[in-house]
C-alpha cells in the first residue's frame, strides 16, 4: 500500500485479490466518500451559522438543497440531526422565531423529542424572554409541563429527581422577576402559560 507519484492511493493487495477494474472502482468510491464528507461538513457548519445569526433565507436554502447529511456506520447517507439540534438551541436562545419554525417544519422529527434530563426548550426560551419563540414551540407540540430530571447515582443504581427550577413556568417567572409591575414586559411569558392552564 502506498501513494504513487501521481498522488493516487494504490493498494497492491486489493488489486491482486480483485483485479485492476475492481481497484479502480474502489478508489473512485473512496474519493467520492471523501468529497461528500467535506461537503456534508460544510453544509452542517453553514446551517449552524445561519441558525446562530438568524438567517432564515440561508436555512431555507440549505433545506431546499437536501438539508444536513452524513454517513452512518454502514456507509449510507442519512440526515444529520446534530447540526439541527445545535441550530435549534441557537434559535431558541437568541429568539430567532422564523428560523425555529423552519427547523420544526423541515428538520428531523427527532427535534420534537426532549430527553428526560434535558431542559424544556420552552423553559430556555422563556428564561430569555422570547415569548414568541415559546409560542411556536407550544403550538408545535412541545409540552408546557416538561420538567428536567436530574440523574442521581447511588449504590442501588441510577435514580431520577425532578427539578421544578427547569419548568417553563419557572423560566417565565424568573424572567418576569427582573421587571416590576404586572403589566411589565417580562410578565408576557407568564400570561402565555397561564392562559394555557399551566400551573407548575
Buried (B, 14 or more C-beta within 10 A) or exposed (E): EEEEEEEEBEBEEBBEEEEEEEBEEBBEEEEEEEEBEEEBBEBBEBBBBBBBBBBBEBBBEBBEEEBBBBBEEEEEEEBBBEBBBBBBBBBBBBBBBBBBBBBBEBBBEEBBEBEEEBBBBBBBBBBBBBBBBBBBBBEBEBBBBBBBBEEEEEEEEEEEEEBEEBBBBBBBBBBBEEBEEEEEEBBBBBBBBEEEEBEE
